[in-house]
Amino acid sequence: MIPGVLYGRGKSPHAICVEERELRRVLTGDHGLHAILDVTLDQQKTTHASILKDYQVHPVRGYVTHIDLQEVRLDQPIQAQVVIELVGDPEGVKEGGVLSQVQREINVEALPLEIPERLELDVSGMAIGDTLRLADLPSREGVTYLDDAEETVLATVGAPTQIVEPEPEEEELAEGEELPEGEVPEGEEAPEGAAEAPAEPEADAAGEQGTTEG
């Protein structure tokens, strides 16, 4: 049994317990988390139409530990968040672009039984650089979109990222190629004493001195 709270319309909240198997069966049906739950309280014969307001999940094991339900009237609209699901294979992605979903949920208003589980957005015609906004989402009868139609971006297709490798500053020597005599590869120092070649001895202006005869 999962503990929870039922919040009524202007009434005091009631502490409740719901069988985990039954709750899972309802919330995994056609309407998902927006399903209408018929809650019966002890010592009452009437049912309370309610929706899932909030829930807590065990941080490690992942099962539901607590639920909050909100009683609603089936003839009055309510507000809810609905998931946007992208469908189709964009042309821009085939050309190397990247599809990004910017907004995953939008706020809607509708009768409790008219709240859709999800809204599908066809992105197959998107090219590189295209953007789809809420205004591009097909309307649905009985459902009002509450977010700004032009400012709410749902999906984009960006250009592929290009990685430019830096060009080498100097060409490396081919295998077996040697530097000209006297040159030192950049970044290396010439060995001590070999920086400059010794100067050639200058010849005597008068020529080499010989011995005199005597």
LINVENQUI-V213379 format. One record per residue. N is the residue number from 1. SS is DSSP state (H for helix, E for strand, L for the rest). OMEGA is omega in radians with two decimals (none if undefined). D_FIRST is the distance of its C-alpha to the first C-alpha in Angstrom with 2 decimals. Layout:
n | ss | omega | d_first
N | SS | OMEGA | D_FIRST
N | SS | OMEGA | D_FIRST
This chain:
n | ss | omega | d_first
1 | L | -3.13 | 0.00
2 | E | 3.12 | 3.80
3 | E | 3.13 | 6.50
4 | E | -3.14 | 9.65
5 | E | 3.05 | 13.05
6 | E | 3.11 | 15.02
7 | E | -3.10 | 18.69
8 | L | 3.11 | 21.14
9 | L | -3.13 | 24.75
10 | L | 3.14 | 26.62
11 | L | 3.11 | 24.21
12 | L | 3.12 | 22.22
13 | L | 3.14 | 18.69
14 | E | 3.02 | 15.79
15 | E | -3.07 | 12.65
16 | E | 2.98 | 9.65
17 | E | -3.10 | 5.91
18 | E | 3.09 | 5.39
19 | L | -3.05 | 4.49
20 | H | -3.11 | 5.54
21 | H | -3.14 | 8.62
22 | H | 3.12 | 9.68
23 | H | 3.13 | 9.61
24 | H | 3.14 | 11.55
25 | H | -3.10 | 13.85
26 | H | -3.04 | 14.84
27 | H | 3.07 | 15.45
28 | L | 3.12 | 17.50
29 | L | -3.05 | 19.69
30 | L | -3.07 | 23.14
31 | L | 3.07 | 22.36
32 | H | -3.10 | 20.03
33 | H | 3.12 | 18.61
34 | H | -3.13 | 20.86
35 | L | 3.07 | 19.29
36 | L | -3.12 | 19.22
37 | E | 3.07 | 15.92
38 | E | -3.05 | 16.54
39 | E | 3.08 | 14.33
40 | E | 3.13 | 14.92
41 | L | 3.11 | 14.79
42 | L | 3.08 | 15.21
43 | L | 3.05 | 18.89
44 | L | 3.14 | 19.76
45 | L | -3.12 | 21.10
46 | L | 3.09 | 21.52
47 | E | 3.14 | 19.15
48 | E | 3.08 | 18.98
49 | E | -3.03 | 19.81
50 | E | 3.04 | 18.11
51 | E | 3.11 | 18.15
52 | E | -3.13 | 16.21
53 | E | -3.12 | 18.12
54 | E | 3.09 | 16.77
55 | E | 3.10 | 14.08
56 | E | -3.10 | 14.06
57 | E | 3.09 | 14.02
58 | L | -3.03 | 14.38
59 | L | -3.09 | 18.23
60 | L | -3.04 | 18.74
61 | L | 3.01 | 16.07
62 | L | 3.13 | 15.44
63 | L | -3.11 | 11.72
64 | E | -3.12 | 10.13
65 | E | -3.10 | 9.19
66 | E | 3.12 | 9.72
67 | E | 2.99 | 11.05
68 | E | 3.12 | 14.03
69 | E | 3.13 | 15.11
70 | E | 3.11 | 18.75
71 | E | -3.09 | 20.12
72 | L | 2.98 | 23.24
73 | L | -3.05 | 26.15
74 | L | -3.13 | 26.89
75 | L | 3.11 | 30.60
76 | L | -3.11 | 30.61
77 | E | 3.08 | 30.52
78 | E | 3.10 | 28.05
79 | E | -3.12 | 28.44
80 | E | 3.05 | 26.41
81 | E | -3.08 | 27.04
82 | E | -3.12 | 27.76
83 | E | 3.02 | 28.41
84 | E | 3.13 | 32.04
85 | E | 3.12 | 32.56
86 | E | 3.13 | 36.08
87 | E | 3.12 | 37.61
88 | L | 3.13 | 41.01
89 | L | -3.06 | 43.32
90 | L | 3.07 | 45.54
91 | H | -3.13 | 49.27
92 | H | 3.11 | 49.49
93 | H | 3.10 | 47.15
94 | H | 3.13 | 49.46
95 | L | 3.10 | 52.27
96 | L | 3.13 | 50.56
97 | L | -3.09 | 48.70
98 | E | 3.11 | 45.21
99 | E | 3.12 | 42.49
100 | E | 3.04 | 40.30
101 | E | -3.04 | 37.40
102 | L | -3.12 | 37.87
103 | L | -3.09 | 35.22
104 | L | 3.13 | 31.91
105 | E | 3.05 | 30.39
106 | E | 3.11 | 32.14
107 | E | -3.13 | 31.36
108 | E | 3.05 | 31.67
109 | E | -3.14 | 31.69
110 | E | 3.02 | 31.06
111 | E | -3.08 | 29.47
112 | H | -3.13 | 25.68
113 | H | -3.11 | 26.25
114 | H | 3.14 | 29.04
115 | L | -3.13 | 27.31
116 | L | 3.09 | 27.89
117 | L | 3.11 | 25.49
118 | E | 3.07 | 28.51
119 | E | -3.09 | 32.27
120 | E | 3.10 | 34.74
121 | E | -3.13 | 37.92
122 | E | -3.10 | 40.76
123 | L | -3.03 | 42.51
124 | L | -3.11 | 44.82
125 | L | -3.08 | 47.91
126 | L | 3.04 | 47.57
127 | L | 3.12 | 50.52
128 | L | -3.12 | 50.99
129 | L | -3.13 | 50.98
130 | L | 3.11 | 49.08
131 | E | 3.05 | 46.32
132 | E | 3.14 | 43.89
133 | E | 3.14 | 42.65
134 | H | 3.12 | 40.35
135 | H | 3.14 | 43.48
136 | H | 3.13 | 43.59
137 | L | -3.13 | 40.14
138 | L | 3.13 | 40.67
139 | L | 3.13 | 39.74
140 | E | -3.07 | 37.05
141 | L | 3.11 | 37.56
142 | L | -3.10 | 35.49
143 | E | 3.11 | 34.29
144 | E | 3.07 | 36.06
145 | E | -3.04 | 36.17
146 | L | -3.11 | 36.16
147 | L | -3.13 | 37.38
148 | L | -3.03 | 41.12
149 | L | -3.08 | 42.41
150 | L | -3.07 | 45.19
151 | L | -3.09 | 43.75
152 | L | 3.14 | 40.40
153 | E | -3.11 | 41.19
154 | E | -3.08 | 38.84
155 | E | 3.08 | 40.69
156 | E | 3.00 | 43.96
157 | E | -3.10 | 46.05
158 | E | 3.11 | 47.98
159 | L | 3.11 | 51.10
160 | L | 3.13 | 50.83
161 | L | 3.13 | 51.43
162 | L | 3.12 | 54.92
163 | L | -3.12 | 55.72
164 | L | 3.13 | 59.43
165 | L | 3.14 | 60.88
166 | L | 3.12 | 63.63
167 | L | 3.12 | 67.11
168 | L | -3.10 | 68.96
169 | L | -3.12 | 71.59
170 | L | 3.10 | 74.27
171 | L | 3.11 | 74.90
172 | L | 3.13 | 74.63
173 | L | 3.07 | 77.70
174 | L | -3.12 | 77.89
175 | L | 3.13 | 77.87
176 | L | -3.12 | 81.35
177 | L | -3.11 | 82.54
178 | L | 3.08 | 84.25
179 | L | 3.03 | 84.81
180 | L | -3.10 | 88.39
181 | L | 3.10 | 90.46
182 | L | 3.13 | 89.91
183 | L | -3.12 | 86.49
184 | L | 3.11 | 83.40
185 | L | -3.11 | 79.88
186 | L | -3.13 | 77.93
187 | L | 3.11 | 76.03
188 | L | 3.14 | 78.51
189 | L | 3.09 | 81.52
190 | L | 3.12 | 84.93
191 | L | -3.10 | 86.14
192 | L | 3.12 | 88.30
193 | L | -3.12 | 91.94
194 | L | -3.10 | 91.31
195 | L | -3.11 | 90.45
196 | L | 3.08 | 93.96
197 | L | 3.13 | 96.64
198 | L | -3.11 | 99.89
199 | L | 3.10 | 102.54
200 | L | 3.11 | 105.56
201 | L | -3.12 | 108.72
202 | L | 3.13 | 111.05
203 | L | 3.12 | 114.40
204 | L | -3.09 | 117.47
205 | L | -3.09 | 119.09
206 | L | -3.11 | 122.44
207 | L | -3.10 | 121.19
208 | L | -3.07 | 120.99
209 | L | 3.12 | 123.75
210 | L | 3.11 | 126.14
211 | L | 3.13 | 128.84
212 | L | 3.11 | 132.34
213 | L | 3.08 | 135.36
214 | L | none | 137.95
